[in-house]
Amino acid sequence: MAKTVAERQAAYRKGRPVAGENGERRINAWVSTAAFLALGRLARRYGVTQREMIERLVLESDQEIVDALDPDSAAWDAYFTVTQ
């Protein structure tokens, strides 16, 4: 028997965490209209998808912080401690 659309979508999402070089994670969040529109403008400006723009902004911001931290410091350990 053929899978329903919901079953196919569930199977697709289940496989995504292991997709790509380092896996992928789903983010589902509401943002302000201003942030949504700004994301669209930035993505168009740089000729990338909204996903690529979010990834670029997050990774660049993270790298700025990492570059400013001493790897042997408590601040480094605190930054990389996962609390979820």
ROZASE-284867 format. One record per residue: x, y, z of N, C-alpha, C in turn. Coordinates in steps of 0.001 Angstrom, whole numbers, plus 500000, padded with zeros to 6 digits. Layout:
BEGIN
XYZXYZXYZ...
***
This chain:
BEGIN
500833498826500000500000500000500000500888501253500000500505502249499266501280503479499151501213504285500449502312504988500725502355505841501912501537507102501683500981507615502755500271508888502671501301510009502585500842511189502257501726512350502202502364512573503571501571512457504632502096512663505989503158511623506330502965510392505920503952509334506187505245509592505424505130510027504174506329510341503389507085511518503999506343512546504437506975513713505057507666513316506356507033512484507165507634512035508431508915511250508161508916510405507158510108509624506814511229510547506331510874511543505537511856512514505044512496513266506209511666513771507122512190514528508260513036513664509177512657512411509326513419511506510186514834511303509638514990511272508333516292511060507712517159512296507639516583513466507798517342514707507652518451514905508676518302514491509941519400514752510880520726514117510482520699513169509591521942512532509167522321512945507749521643513921507198521947514377505848523099515366505880523780515486504773524867516448504669526126515977505365527142516847505358528445516502505938528376516281507444527644517142508123527616517090509586526187516957510100525309516428509275523912516344509668523238517696509569521965517707509727521195518938509681520173518892510798519792520037511276518790520158512330517690521085511846516490520782512254515345521602511872515175522732512876514917523933512368514591525090513199513194525539512787512338525686513762510983526155513496510706527282514474510671528516513998510514529655514894509719530766514227508997531487515045508319532689514593509263533859514808509320534765513848510133535964513970509249537176513679509733538340514063508968539564513793508881539794512286507888540542511893507739540883510477508962541638509977509497542527510815510687543291510419511862542357510133512079541360511007513180540414510799512940539571509552511705539161509335511352538356508162511637539126506871511204540372506832511425541188505632512904541482505423513625541734506525515061541989506429515787540758505902515396539578506358516004538339505865515800538207504363514609538486503902514338538432502463515197539413501684515334540622502207516170541621501525517630541198501485518135540716502616519536540277502658519791539132501685518895538165501680519066537009500795519072537443499327518151538335498964518125538838497584519389539620497267519826540439498202521027541278498001522255540429497695522394539322498419523570538463498250523327537299497295522128537206496747521828536173495759521863534762496334521380534622497564521361533308498206519954533023498721519723531792499137518439531451499723518364532009501140517156532060501679517002532513503056517723531568504008517687530283503721518420529323504551519910529657504553520476529874503366521905530196503265522228531492504007521332532470503930521573533742504609521567533561506115520614532802506643520571532537508086521848531826508513522243530788507769523459530052508110524679530965508094524779531808507095525925532720506979525976533680508168524842534286508500524798535240509612525148534579510941524598533416511180524858532717512445526319532295512536526839531679511477528220531195511514529237532325511600528986533441510914529897534576511000529900535166512411528724535294513015528637535820514384529323534890515370529105533602515208529741532619516083531258532677515955531762532796514730533206532832514512533836534064515149533143535194515116533650536411515772533846536169517264532892535495517892532990535215519325534123534238519597534188533155518833535232532143519022536617532761518849536775533622517857538068534273517623538496535148518802537529535670519548537835536562520665538091535811521971537821534511521999537984533736523233539319533003523266539867532879524455541069532083524675540627530628524866541149529701524056540729528300524160540973527663525527541867528230526315542163527675527638541396528378528757540406529199528408539700529988529417538376529354529835537891529817530970536574529389531454535478529913530519535718531086529924534743531660528993534564530754527772535662530180527299535608529225526179534748528022526570535042527467527736534281526301528207532802526632528373532523527799528922531133528208529117530423528380527779531115528946526799530500529173525490530154527853524808531003526860524969530783525594524281530029524558525103529594524920526308528816523998527120527383523974526641526896522801526327525501522634525863524617522482527090523580523306527178522713523288528350521307522795528061521060522282526888519703521842526548519442520463527056
***
